[in-house]
Amino acid sequence: VNTLAQNTKKGFKSVINKINNFSPNILLSDINHKFLVEYKDHLKGLGNSDVTVNKDLKRLKTLMKIAETNGDVSEEDYAFKNFKLKEENPELTNSDVVEPHELEILEKKYADYVEPEKSIHTYNNEERRARKAEGFLNPGEKRTLKRFLFSCYTGLRFSDTCKLKKTEHIKQTQVNNYQTKESRMAYYVEIQMDKTGNTVTIPLPEKALALLNENENDLVFAPITNQKINEHLKTIAEKTGIKKLLTFHVARHTFGTMGALAGVNEKARQQLLGHKNSTLTKRYTHFTSNQLFHEMDKIYKTVMDKPYPKGQELNLETIKEFIPLLQELKPEMLDQVKGIIKLLGGKAA
């Protein structure tokens, strides 16, 4: 166990604490199939996403496997023997990423922040309701959104943003463009990732730099708990009308997807995200709904949006040739033909 990464140990301790809260003084021998089913329902009942529940159960499975290896649990009593965990689908949906138009909504909400006239803690219930009705963020939500946007721009995990310091991790270098013979000074983050121990170098775009310059002390972001962050992200989603569960995992997936949309090659995205292999990087790349429309535009322009070659224009005589064939079709087949005509841009259907 001493060879495990610090963040992995934290994850195991978190699972143990959750189990103790669910069932105090439980023994390893008490963890059976029935317990796992009830514990899973308990986690979901707390509002955890399927991803979070599955992650906790996987950690518990690892702990139980260690216990079996050490002889603390017999092979017959191994609870996960007949308990199947949901396999993660590498082809994640757009619910796992903030799409470009949603990112703009979040940026605007941050830019339009209105400072309370007095301390938010002194507001009475009526004043709180009025501010909420206006959709204004409170100061804590603003700080959370600032951190979330920074993660969308850089791909940093929440744990890494907690230790990010200007003097230690924000650096400057001269970048030379050998094609244009131009050079400029650029800022970047260089940090050892808390989860993997890998050191990553992440160039900082102007939007990310603007967020850095708002803080006066050395810590880029004010200390906050993961639980409070998630509370803020939930209310931010409500106030922006984004119908998604916003998490820092989503922010990290957003960074990977935006990189792919911008044409950043897979090897570079792998290095920016701090992944050890490209398979994991692919899981952080999604097709956004907008991208699907853009891809359909390519199909339309290539295949459908072309004029008939000269001498092959459709005329009334050509259409008449199809009438006998259409009359012989069954109703369901005729509906399919109508659908094809509509797809090709015809108005006859």
C-alpha positions in Angstrom: 0.0 0.0 0.0 2.9 2.3 0.7 3.8 2.2 -3.0 0.4 3.8 -4.0 0.3 7.4 -5.1 -0.9 9.9 -2.5 -4.0 10.7 -4.4 -4.9 7.0 -4.6 -4.6 6.6 -0.9 -6.9 9.6 -0.4 -9.4 7.9 -2.7 -9.3 4.7 -0.6 -9.7 6.7 2.6 -12.7 8.5 1.2 -14.4 5.2 0.3 -13.7 3.8 3.8 -15.2 7.0 5.4 -18.3 6.7 3.2 -18.8 3.1 4.1 -18.4 3.9 7.8 -21.0 6.7 7.5 -23.4 4.3 5.7 -22.8 1.3 8.1 -20.7 2.1 11.2 -18.5 -0.6 12.6 -19.0 -2.9 9.6 -16.5 -5.8 9.3 -14.9 -7.0 6.0 -16.8 -10.3 6.4 -20.1 -8.3 6.4 -19.5 -6.9 2.9 -21.4 -9.2 0.7 -23.6 -9.0 -2.5 -26.6 -7.6 -0.5 -24.4 -4.9 1.1 -23.0 -3.8 -2.3 -26.5 -3.4 -3.8 -27.7 -1.4 -0.8 -24.5 0.7 -0.7 -24.8 1.5 -4.4 -28.4 2.6 -3.9 -27.3 4.7 -1.0 -24.6 6.5 -3.1 -27.1 7.2 -5.9 -29.6 8.4 -3.3 -27.1 11.0 -2.2 -27.3 12.5 -5.7 -23.9 11.1 -7.0 -23.6 10.6 -10.7 -23.2 7.1 -12.2 -19.6 7.8 -12.9 -18.9 8.8 -9.2 -20.8 5.7 -7.9 -18.9 3.4 -10.2 -15.6 5.0 -9.2 -16.3 4.4 -5.5 -17.3 0.8 -6.1 -14.2 0.2 -8.1 -12.1 1.5 -5.3 -13.9 -0.7 -2.8 -13.4 -3.7 -5.2 -9.6 -3.0 -5.2 -9.6 -2.8 -1.4 -11.5 -6.1 -1.1 -9.1 -7.7 -3.6 -6.1 -6.5 -1.4 -7.9 -8.0 1.6 -8.4 -11.3 -0.2 -4.7 -11.4 -1.2 -3.7 -10.7 2.4 -5.9 -13.5 3.7 -8.3 -11.2 5.5 -11.2 -12.3 3.3 -11.6 -15.8 1.9 -12.1 -16.3 -1.9 -15.6 -17.6 -1.2 -16.5 -14.4 0.7 -15.2 -12.1 -2.0 -18.2 -9.8 -2.5 -17.5 -8.8 -6.0 -17.4 -12.3 -7.4 -21.0 -12.0 -8.7 -21.4 -8.3 -8.5 -20.9 -6.7 -11.9 -19.7 -3.2 -12.2 -20.9 -1.0 -15.1 -18.2 -0.8 -17.7 -17.3 2.8 -18.7 -18.0 3.6 -22.3 -15.1 5.3 -24.0 -17.5 7.0 -26.4 -18.9 9.5 -24.0 -21.8 11.7 -24.8 -22.0 15.5 -25.0 -23.3 15.4 -21.5 -19.7 14.9 -20.4 -18.4 18.1 -22.0 -19.3 21.8 -22.0 -20.0 22.6 -25.6 -18.7 25.8 -27.2 -22.0 27.7 -27.0 -22.3 26.6 -23.3 -18.8 27.8 -22.6 -19.7 31.2 -24.0 -22.8 31.3 -21.6 -20.5 30.5 -18.6 -18.0 33.2 -19.7 -20.7 35.8 -20.1 -22.1 34.9 -16.6 -18.7 35.4 -15.1 -18.1 38.7 -17.0 -21.6 40.0 -16.0 -21.0 39.3 -12.3 -22.7 42.0 -10.0 -21.0 42.5 -6.7 -23.5 42.5 -3.8 -24.1 45.8 -2.2 -23.3 44.3 1.2 -22.0 41.0 2.6 -24.0 38.1 1.2 -24.2 36.6 4.7 -26.2 39.7 5.9 -28.9 39.2 3.2 -32.3 38.3 4.5 -34.4 35.6 2.8 -36.3 38.1 0.6 -33.1 39.7 -0.6 -31.5 36.3 -1.4 -34.6 35.3 -3.4 -34.5 38.6 -5.3 -30.9 38.2 -6.2 -31.4 34.6 -7.2 -34.4 35.6 -9.4 -32.1 38.0 -11.2 -29.8 35.1 -11.9 -26.8 36.8 -10.2 -24.0 34.7 -8.9 -23.0 35.1 -5.3 -19.3 35.7 -4.5 -18.6 32.0 -3.8 -20.2 30.9 -7.0 -18.1 33.5 -8.9 -14.9 32.1 -7.4 -16.0 28.6 -8.3 -16.9 29.6 -11.9 -13.5 31.3 -12.2 -11.7 28.1 -11.3 -14.0 26.0 -13.5 -13.3 28.2 -16.5 -9.6 28.0 -15.8 -9.8 24.2 -15.8 -11.7 24.4 -19.2 -8.8 26.5 -20.6 -6.0 24.3 -19.2 -7.3 20.8 -18.4 -6.1 20.9 -14.8 -7.9 18.8 -12.3 -9.5 20.3 -9.2 -6.8 18.9 -7.0 -4.1 20.6 -9.1 -5.9 24.0 -9.0 -5.9 23.8 -5.2 -2.1 23.9 -5.0 -1.5 26.2 -8.0 0.8 29.1 -7.0 1.9 32.0 -9.2 5.5 32.1 -7.9 6.0 28.3 -8.2 3.9 27.2 -11.1 3.3 30.2 -13.4 6.3 30.7 -15.7 7.4 32.8 -18.7 9.4 32.0 -21.8 10.3 33.4 -25.2 8.5 31.6 -28.1 10.1 31.8 -31.5 8.2 31.3 -34.8 10.8 30.0 -37.2 8.4 30.5 -40.2 7.5 34.1 -39.6 10.8 35.0 -37.8 8.7 36.5 -35.0 9.1 36.0 -31.2 7.0 36.7 -28.3 6.9 36.2 -24.5 4.4 33.6 -23.4 3.2 32.3 -20.0 2.7 28.7 -19.1 1.9 26.4 -16.2 4.4 23.8 -15.1 3.1 21.6 -12.4 3.4 18.0 -11.1 0.0 16.5 -11.3 -1.4 15.4 -8.0 -3.0 12.2 -9.4 -0.3 10.8 -11.6 2.9 12.5 -10.4 3.6 13.5 -14.1 4.9 17.0 -14.7 3.0 18.9 -17.4 3.7 22.1 -19.3 0.5 24.0 -20.3 0.7 27.2 -22.3 -1.7 29.8 -21.0 -4.2 31.5 -23.4 -5.2 35.1 -22.7 -8.5 34.1 -21.1 -6.7 32.0 -18.5 -4.1 34.8 -17.9 -6.9 37.2 -17.2 -8.2 34.9 -14.4 -4.7 34.7 -12.9 -4.4 38.5 -12.7 -7.5 38.9 -10.6 -5.9 37.4 -7.4 -3.5 39.4 -5.3 -2.0 36.6 -3.2 0.3 33.8 -4.3 -2.4 31.1 -4.4 -4.2 31.4 -7.7 -7.5 30.2 -6.2 -8.9 30.6 -2.7 -9.1 27.4 -0.6 -12.4 25.5 -0.9 -13.7 22.0 -0.3 -14.7 19.7 -3.2 -18.2 19.4 -1.7 -18.7 23.2 -1.7 -17.3 23.4 -5.2 -19.9 20.9 -6.4 -22.7 22.8 -4.6 -21.7 25.9 -6.4 -21.4 24.2 -9.8 -25.0 22.9 -9.4 -26.4 26.4 -8.7 -24.3 27.8 -11.5 -25.8 25.3 -14.0 -29.3 26.4 -12.7 -28.6 30.1 -13.1 -27.2 29.7 -16.6 -29.8 27.2 -17.8 -27.2 24.5 -18.6 -28.9 21.2 -18.1 -25.8 19.2 -17.3 -24.0 18.1 -14.2 -21.0 20.4 -14.2 -17.9 18.9 -12.6 -14.2 19.5 -12.9 -14.0 16.2 -14.7 -16.4 17.7 -17.3 -14.1 20.8 -17.5 -11.1 18.5 -18.2 -13.0 16.7 -20.9 -14.0 20.1 -22.3 -10.3 21.0 -22.6 -9.5 17.8 -24.5 -12.5 18.2 -26.8 -11.8 21.9 -27.6 -8.2 20.9 -28.4 -9.5 18.3 -30.9 -11.9 20.8 -32.4 -9.1 23.3 -32.9 -7.0 20.7 -34.7 -4.4 20.0 -32.0 -2.8 16.7 -32.8 -3.4 13.7 -30.4 0.2 13.5 -29.2 0.1 17.2 -28.1 -3.2 16.7 -26.4 -1.9 13.7 -24.6 1.0 15.7 -23.2 -1.2 18.6 -22.2 -3.6 16.4 -20.3 -0.7 14.4 -18.7 -1.9 11.1 -20.0 0.5 8.1 -20.2 -1.1 6.7 -23.3 -3.3 7.9 -26.2 -6.2 5.5 -25.3 -7.1 7.7 -22.4 -6.7 10.9 -24.4 -9.3 9.6 -26.9 -11.8 9.2 -24.0 -11.4 12.9 -23.4 -12.4 13.8 -26.9 -16.1 14.1 -27.7 -18.3 14.9 -30.7 -20.2 18.0 -29.7 -23.7 18.5 -31.2 -22.5 21.5 -33.1 -19.7 19.5 -34.6 -22.1 16.9 -35.9 -24.0 19.6 -37.8 -20.7 20.9 -39.3 -19.8 17.4 -40.4 -23.2 17.0 -42.0 -22.6 20.3 -43.8 -19.5 18.7 -45.3 -21.6 15.8 -46.6 -24.2 18.1 -48.0 -21.7 20.3 -49.8 -19.8 17.3 -51.2 -22.7 15.0 -52.2 -26.0 16.8 -52.2 -25.3 20.4 -53.0 -24.1 19.8 -56.6 -26.1 20.8 -59.8 -27.0 18.1 -62.3 -24.5 17.7 -65.1 -25.6 19.5 -68.3 -28.0 17.5 -70.3 -29.2 15.5 -67.3 -31.6 18.0 -65.8 -34.8 16.4 -64.6 -37.9 17.3 -66.7 -41.6 16.3 -66.7 -41.0 13.4 -69.1 -38.3 12.0 -66.8 -40.6 12.1 -63.8 -43.4 10.4 -65.7 -41.2 7.4 -66.1 -41.2 6.8 -62.4 -45.0 7.0 -61.9 -45.7 3.3 -62.8 -42.9 2.2 -60.5 -44.2 4.3 -57.6 -47.8 3.0 -58.0 -46.6 -0.6 -57.4 -44.9 0.3 -54.1 -46.4 -0.6 -50.8 -47.4 2.4 -48.5 -44.5 1.9 -46.1 -42.0 1.7 -49.1 -43.6 4.8 -50.6 -43.0 6.6 -47.3 -39.3 5.7 -47.5 -39.1 7.2 -51.0 -40.8 10.4 -49.7 -38.2 10.6 -46.9 -35.3 10.2 -49.4 -36.8 13.0 -51.6 -37.0 15.3 -48.5 -33.4 14.4 -47.5 -32.2 15.4 -51.0 -34.0 18.8 -50.7 -37.0 18.0 -52.9 -40.2 19.9 -52.4 -42.5 17.4 -54.0 -42.8 15.4 -50.8 
